[in-house]
Structure formats: C-alpha cells, structure tokens
Amino acid sequence: MPTQRERRDSKRVSCMLVCPFELMKLVDRSTVKLTKASGHAINRSVRGMLLLLPEPVHKRQVVEIQVPSEARKKQGTKLVEVCWTRPIPVNARVKMYLAGTRFFFELPTPGQSPQAH
C-alpha cells in the first residue's frame, strides 16, 4: 500500500486561510438544507486542499468554498470534492473535521467572463 507521500503527485504548501463555505445536505426526498459557515485551509496543492471544518462532511460530498486570491483582490469560488474525512475531538462536546479535498474547477467571479480564468 502506498504511503501518503507516494500517493501525492504535487507538493503541498502550508497556508492558514479562513474560507467561508456552503454545504447542501439532503434532509428528505424534497428538502435540502443549506449550511453556511467558515473553515480553515491548512495546506493546499495544485490539485486540492486540506480543510478544517466545524461541520461533518462525507466522502464524495461536493463543497463550495471561498478562497482568498493573491492574484485578484476578490475571493475565488471553488468546488471541491471530499476525498476523506477525520473527526478531531476538541473537547468532550465539540468536534472539528479534517477533510482532504480535490478541486473540480474555479467558478467565474460575478461580472467576469469564464475565458478570463
């Protein structure tokens, strides 16, 4: 079985960014619950990001995150797919969740053409 380092094909860079995110959860056949919160980006690569989230997520779940951009002054919207998740106990009642994600693509900023990306 490959080690973590062998599975990665690109270098991870540490970062400490606050990233607002939105989760959609299916409540029943006709109802979806939208949750808005903020998480933290721990590190990133060209293909994905390690997030620390206050909400549980599931493998293959799609999450919309807002990531500050160094190139642009506005935040970029990215869709990521959760590849794995681990609960992190903070205290007896509170858990946070580490989530390894991979990028799908970056959504265009409102008022900007998709060709500008």
N, C-alpha and C positions, 0 to 999 in steps of 0.2 A: 504494500500500500504506500503511495507517495506521501512524503511529508508535506506539511503546509508550504514550505518554501518551494518544493518541487512543483506543486500544483499551480503556483503563480507564474504567469508569463510576463508580468511587468512589475516594476519597482513600486512599493508603497511609500508615500510621503506623509509624514505626520502633519496633522492640522488640528486646530481646535476652533471649529466654526459652529455657531448656533444656526441651525437650519429649521425654519418652520416647515411643517409637513401636513399633509392631509391623507387620511385613511378612509376608505369606504369598506364597511362591513355589512354583509347581508344579514338582516335580522330575521326575515322570513321570505316567502316567495315574492311578496310585493313591496317589501320595505327595505331600504338601505339606510344605514346610519353613517353620517359623515362626521369624522372626528378631526378637529384642527388642534395642533399642539406644536411644541418645539422640541427638537432633539439636538444632539451634538455629533458632529463629524469628528471621528478620532483620527482616521487616516484615509487616504484616497490613492487611487492609481488611475491610469487612463481608462480602465475597464470598470471600476467600481469604487465603493466607499464602505468603510466600517462606521456604522451609526450606533449611538447610544440613545435609546428611545424610552419614554415613560409609559408607552403602551405596548402590549404584546402584539407581535406580528407573526405571520406564519410563512413557512417556506412556499415560494412561488407567488406570494402576495405582491401586488404592484402598489408602490407608494409614490406619491408626488411630493417632491421636496424642493425647497427654495435654497439655492446655494449662492452665496456671495461670489461675485466675479471680480478678479483683479483687472481684467482687460476692460470690462464695462463697469459703469458706476451702479448699474441696477443688478438685482439678483436674477439669476437664471433659474428657470423651472426645469427640473429633470425628473424623468420617470425612471424608477429603479425597481428591479425585481429582487425580492428577498431570496438569497441562496441558502442561508442558515440563520438560526437564531438561538440565543442562550439567555436564560434568566440570570440576573445578577441581584442577589439579595442585598438591599441597602440596610434594612433593619428588620425587626420581626414582622412588620406590616407592609413595608414598601419594597417593591422590586422594580428594577430598571431592566432593559433588554438590549443586549448587543445583537446587532443584525448585520451580517455580511451581505452586501448587495452588489448587483451589477447594473450598469447603466443600460437603458434601452436607447434613448436619444434625448436631446435637449429640445424643449418646446420653444418656439419663437416668442420673443418678448412682444407684448401688445404694441401695435404700431410699427413693427419691424417685419420686413419680408423674410420668408423662410430661406431665401437664397443668401442672406447676409451671414448665415452660420456656416 
